[in-house]
Every structure is written in structure tokens, then in C-alpha cells.
Amino acid sequence: MDSSAWGPEIAEVYDKTYAATFEPSVVGPIVELLAELARGGPALEFAVGTGRVALPLSARGSPCTASSCPRTWPDSCSPSPAPTRSR
């Protein structure tokens, strides 16, 4: 796949499009397991996207090195506000 299809335009809407995957009930168990496996040591995340896993894992004390094919995406890694749920 041409990595230009995954440019900054997609990174801008990724968090909103996949908001459900940012829910604590989804990310929490993933980060918990990875933090346990890393034991406070460094972690490497491939296809980091906007940092959905790397940022909370880093916040738990495991420094993360991120790799992403579309080189513009790591620029979009920043703490995202927790998604809000409509009722």
C-alpha cells in the first residue's frame, strides 16, 4: 500500500474515527499487559499511529520508541483527550 494514503489528513481524523479503540476498557488491558512484560524497561511499538498504546505505556514508566510507516504520523502523537460518550 502506498504510504501516502496514510498521510496527515488521516492522522487528523484517526482518533475520532476509531474513538472506541481509545476507551479505557480497550486500551487499559493492552497497556497493563505490555507494562507487565516490559517491567519498566523500554518498549518498541510498530505502527504507532497516533500513540494510542505508546503514550499510556510511556506514562506508566516504560519509555517507548515508536515506528510508523507513514513518517508524518509520529508527528501527530500527542496525548488525546479521553473520548466522550453520547447518551
N, C-alpha and C positions, 0 to 999 in steps of 0.2 A: 504494500500500500504506500502510496506517495505521502510522505510525512507532511507535505504542505496542506493536506486535507485536515490536519490536526493543528492548525495554526492558532494565533492569539484569539481569533474570533470564537473558536470552540472553547478555549480555556475560559473565556469570559462568561460563558453560559453553562459550563460543565457543572458547577456546584448547584445551580438552580435546577438543571435538568435531572440530575441524579441526587437530589436532596435526600431521598430516603436512605441512600447508602451512607450518609453522613450522620444518621441518627445514632445516638449513644448505644442503643441496643444492637446495632450492627457493627459499629467501629469498636466499641468497648471490648468485646471478646477477642477481636483480632489483635488489638493493641495489648491487651492483657497477656495473651499467649506469646506474642513476639517479645514483650518486655521480659517475660519469664525466661524465654530461650536466650535472649541477649545478656541477661544477668548484669545489666548496667553497662555492658560493653557496646561497641559501635554496631550499627546495622546498615545494611545496604538495601535500598528499595529500588527495584527496576520498575519502569513505567509509573513513576511517581505521580504523574498528573498534576493536580493542584495541591498535593500534600495531605490528602485525606487520612492516610495512615502515618506517614513520616512525621508530620507535625506533632500529633499527640504522643507518638512514641518518643520523640525527642524531648518533649515536655516531661516525660516520665523518667528521663535520665539516660536514655540511650542515644548518643549522637548519631544522626542519620546522614549517610551520603546518598544522594538521590541521582538516579539516572533516568533520562527520558529521551525517547527518540526525537520528538519534536522539541528542538532546543529552546523554543520560546516558552514552553510550559513551566519549567522550573522558575522562570521569572514571575509566574503567577502564583507561586507558592506563598501563601500568607495565611495567617490564621483567619478562618472564615467564621462569621457569626453562626451560632447554633441555629439550625433551621427552625422556623416556627411552624406550628401545625394549625391549620384552619379547623374550626369545629362547626 
